[in-house]
Amino acid sequence: MDCPYGYSCKLDGNYPDASGICIKESDNKTDFKCPVGGWVDCMPGTTAKPECSTEAMDWYKSNCPDFKGGAY
């Protein structure tokens, strides 16, 4: 799949004829990383956890194939 300049391809599989979507590169750059084991620790604490924000959860759902959710 070819994407226009400024976009990168996010494939929906790792097989030779996998389809995908083009994602704007500036939207692709975050500090989020896929959680090990698929779960994000969102247990309450004294400070807010950016990795448990709605933005982070949406990013995990879109970018982490093994994402299972937040553990509360």
N, C-alpha and C positions, 0 to 999 in steps of 0.2 A: 504494500500500500504506500503510495506517495502522498505526502502532506505538503502544503504550501510552506514557503519560508516563514519562520517564526512559530511553526507548529511541529509537534512530534507525534509519532504514532503510538497509541496504546493498543496492543493486540489483545484479543479475547482468548488466546490460546497459544500453544507453542508448537503447533503443527504447521507444515509447509503452506497450507492454504488458509490459515487463520485470517479472519476479518478483524477489523479494528476501527478505532475512531481517531481523529486528529484532535489534539489538545494544545491549546495555546501555551507556548513554553513559559511565559511569565506566570501563568496560573499553575504551572507544574512545579515551581520551585518553592518548597516549604521546608520547615525544620522537622516535619513529621516523618517518622519512620515506621514501617510495619512492625506491629508488636510481635515479639517472640512468643510462640505458642498460640497466637491469635487473639489473646485477651489483653485489654488495657486495664491497669489497676486504677479504678476510680473511687476507691474507698474514701470516705470523708476524712478530711484532715484539717489542719490549721490554715492552709493556703489553697487557693484555687489551682487546679491542675490543668494547664493548657492542653495537655494530651487528652483531656476528657471533654473539651469544648465541642459544640455542634460542628464547627468548622473541621476540627480534627476527626470527629467520627465520620463525617461525610467523606473526608479524604481517605480514611482507612477503607470505607466501603467501596470506593472507586478504585483504589490502588493496591489493596492487599488481598490476594485471593484466599488466604487462610484466615481472614479476619472473622472473629466470632462475636465480638462485642465488648462492652465495658463491664468489668466486675465491680458490683456495688455491695 
